[in-house]
């Protein structure tokens, strides 16, 4: 059985291809972090190697070994450490060499490239060779948050499957099976449609604690002096150099808070994400105009794009901090 929550259209597409024997040799699963891309990839790896009648059955030896991460024919390629920023060419050369060898235990070899948007230029070009002439019995699954940073030639050789954020009630329903209704509602709303985040937060209290600390810093910066804002920009830039992923998580938190402020300003509190911060945000939003809030949201989105395009992170964060609107003043782009 498919273990991924939701994403019925994606599952139906893959099931039709499996039953017809017309599975693509390469897939690109696109969607936000924690939305279910890796779970779907592992399920697909199980399906092509499953020994049961209904694939993936989740019960046969192949399915169980893949789920446990012990199957020799299923490999995950990712950035090797937090100090690295890219998936390097040596990793893809190793994939290329391994793909030529026959499966050791299963019917198919499956390579899952996690964070494919972080492939170096050399690694991308090397991967392209394998995608152009894939060995028989090889399935390559790329996972990315945004396909626009991948080479067009790679995109053209993959079947793209988009995984969008799930409806909050669906995540809440799944959470209610494991926790109280109140906690289920809170985590579902905070997840922004990402079930993986919700279940991680449920099992690891540090996630919510770290989130609370980040929010406290963000709210403090809104009324801070220029010097404090520049120090904060320097800190974010340092984080970005150490771990792009964590820096983007902070930027995403900025976006969610300002989106909530826009909803509060528009008297649509029922739709905010950070429901545990609603009283604080209601006080913070006083004095801002809708144009100011919308303008800064646009600035946050532009900063996100610039960082993805490898702009100078220190400069991007400094400009962003300078652009925080002042209450009672007209928004100026």
N, C-alpha and C positions, 0 to 999 in steps of 0.2 A: 504494500500500500504506500501511497505517496504521503510523506510525513510533513511536507510543506503546508503551512496554513494559508488558505485562500488561493489566489492565483489560478482559478479554475480554467481560464482561457489558455494559459501557458501549459497547464497539465494536459488539457484536451488536445492541444497541438502536438505535444510530444507523444501522447498515447496513440493518436492516429498514425503518426510516422512510424512508431514501433510496430503496430499491427500490420501496416502496409509494407514493412521492410524497407522504408525509404528515409531512414534517419540521415540527417546531414552529417558530414564528417566534422563540421565545426559549428559551434553555437556561441553566440555572444549574449549573455544574460545581463541586462542593463537595469539598474535601479539603485535607490539609496542604500546606504550601509544598513545592515540588519533587517533588510526587507524580506530576505529569504533566498537570496541568490545561491549561497553555498549549499543550503539544504536541498534546493532543487537540483543542483549539480550532482550532489552525492546520490540523490534518489535516481537520477538518470544513469549514473555510473552503475548503480545496483540493477536498474532495469535491463541494461544491455548485457549484464553478466548473470542475471537471475536464473535459477534452475526451476522455479515454480511456474505454474500455468498463468497466473495473474502477476504480471511484472510491474513494479518490484513487489515481491511477496513479503520481504522483510524478515523471513523466517529461515530461508535456506542458508547454507554455509557461506555462499558468495555474498549474499546481502549482509549477513552479520559481520563478516570480516571487513567489508567495505565500511560499514557503519562504525566499526571499532578503529578504523584507520590502519588496519593490518594487512590489507590486500596488496600484493606486490605489483599488480597491474593497474592500480589507481594511484596516481601521484598528484600532489598539490604543489604548484610552483608559486612562490610569493616573495615579497621583499624579505631578505634573510634576517634583518635585525632592525631595531628602531634607529640605529645610526646610519642605516642605508636609506637612500631616497628612491632607488630605482631597482627594477628587476633587470639584472645584467645579462650580457650576451653569453657568458659562461653557463648560466642556468638554462638558457634556451638551447645552447649547443648540447647540453646534457640531455635535454628533452628530445632533441632531434636524434641523438644517438640511440636513446632508449626506445624511441618509436620504431626504429628499424628492426629491433629484435622482436621475435614472436611473443605473444602473451605467455606468461609463465604458468598461470593457474586458471584464468578465466577465458571467456571468448573474445573479449575486447580489451585493449589498453585504453585507459582514459587519463587524460592530462587536464587538470583544472588549474587555470592561471588566475589566481586571486589578485585583484587590484591591477587588471590589465592596463589601466590608464597610466600605470607607473612603469611600463616597459620602456627601457632606454631606446634611443633611435637604432642603435646597432642590434639590440635584441629584437626589436620590431621587424627589422629587415631580415634577420635570421629566421624568425618565426614564419615570415611570409613564404619562405622556400618550402617549409613543411606543409603550410596551408595550400600551396599551389599543387603539390604532388604528395598528398597524404598516403602513407602506407596502408594497405588493407587492414581492417580490424582496429583502426586507431580513431578515437574520438577526442577532439580537443574542445574544451569548454572555457571560454573567457568570461570573467566576471568583471564588470566595470560600473562605476557610478555614473559615468558620462561618456558616451561613445564619441563625442566630437573631438576628443584629444587623441583618438586612435587614427592610424594611417587609413586613408580611404581605401587603399588596396587590401588592407586587412578586413575592413568592414564589408567589402564586396565579396569576400570569400567565406563569410560567416552568415548563418541564419540568425537574425537578431530577434530576441525574445525580451520584451519589456515587462518589468515587474514594478508596478506602481504601488505606492503606499496603500495599505488595506484600510477598510472602514473601521473606525474606532469600535463600534459595537461588536464586530467580529472578533477583534483582539480581546475585548472585555469578556466576551462569552467564553473564550478559551481560558482566560485567567481565572474566571470564577470557579473553574474546576480545581484550582490549586490554592486559592486564597479567598479572603473575605470579599464580599461585594464592594465595599468601600475602597479597599486597596486595588481591586481589579479595575474599578472605574478610574481611579487616579492614575495608575500605571498605563492604562490604555490611552488616556488622554495625553499623558506626557510622552508616549511613544511616537507620536506623529505618524501613526500608521505603520510602524516598524515592529513587527512581533518579536524579532530577535532581541531588540533592546529591552522590550517589556519583560521578557522571560529572564534575561540577564539581570535586570534590576531587581526582579523578584527574588532571585537566588543569591545576589551579592549586594549587601547593604552599602558597600563602599561607593557604588555607582551613584546612588541618590545623594550620598554625603558629598562626594566630589562635585556633583551638579549644583548642590546648594551653595557650596563655596564659590563656584564660578559665577553663579547668579549674584551673590553678594558683592563680588568684585565688579561685575558689570554695572550694577545699580549704583555703586559708589562712584564709578568713573563718570557717570552721567552728570554729576554735579561737581566733579573735581576740577582743579585748576589745570592750566595747560601743561605745566611741568609734570604733574602726576599722570596726565594722559600720555605724555611722551614716554614716561617710564613704563607705563603699561604697554604701549606700542612696542617698546624695546623687548619687554618680556615675551609678548606674543611672537615677535620675530625670532627670538631665541628658541621658543617652543617649536616654531615652524621648521627651523633648521634641524632640530632633534627628531621631531615626529610631525610630518605634515598632517597625518591623520588626526592627531589630537588637536592641532591648531584649527583644522577645519571643523572639528566638533564644537570648539568654542565659538567660532564664527557662526555656526548653525544655531547655537544657543542665542547669540545676539539677534539673529534673524527671527527666531521664534518669539522672543520677548517683544520686539518692536512690532511684529505682526499682531501679537496679542494687544498691544497698546492701541493699534489701529482699530481692532475689533471693539475694544472698550470705548474708544472715542466714538465709534459708530453705534454704540449701544447694542452690541451683539456678543455679550459675554458668554452666551451658551456655547459659542464655537471656539473659545480660546483653548490653547494647548496647555499652558502652565497654570492649571487651575489652583495649584497650591500657592501661587503668587498673586492671586487676583486682587487682594486688598492692597498690597504694596503697589502693584501696577496702576490701580485706580488712583492712588495718590501721585504717582510719578507722572501720569499722563496729563494731569492738570497743568495748564499753561502752554502745552504744545498744540499747534494747529494740525489739522489733518494733512495739509500740504507738507508741513515739516516732517511728520511721521512717514508719509509716503516717500518723500524725498530721501530720507535717510535709509529707508528700506532699499531703495534703488542703489544708494551708495554701497550698502552692504553687499548687494548682488554683484555690483561692478568689482568690488574688492575680491570677491570669491573668484570671479572669472580671471582677474589679473593674476591672482596667486596660482591658479591652474595653468596659466600661460607662462609661469616661471618669472613673473616680474619681481623686482627687488622687494622682498617681504617687509623689510624695515620701512621703506618708503610708503608702501601700500598701507601699512597699519598706521603710520604717522598721519598720512592724509585723511584716513578714515577717522582718527581721533579728532583731528582739526574740524572735521565736518559734522560732529555731533551738534545738532541744532540747539540754539539758546531759546529758552522759554520767553515768549512775548515778542520775539522778533520774526520777521517774515523769512520764509525759506529761500535761500539763494543757491542755485546750482553752481 
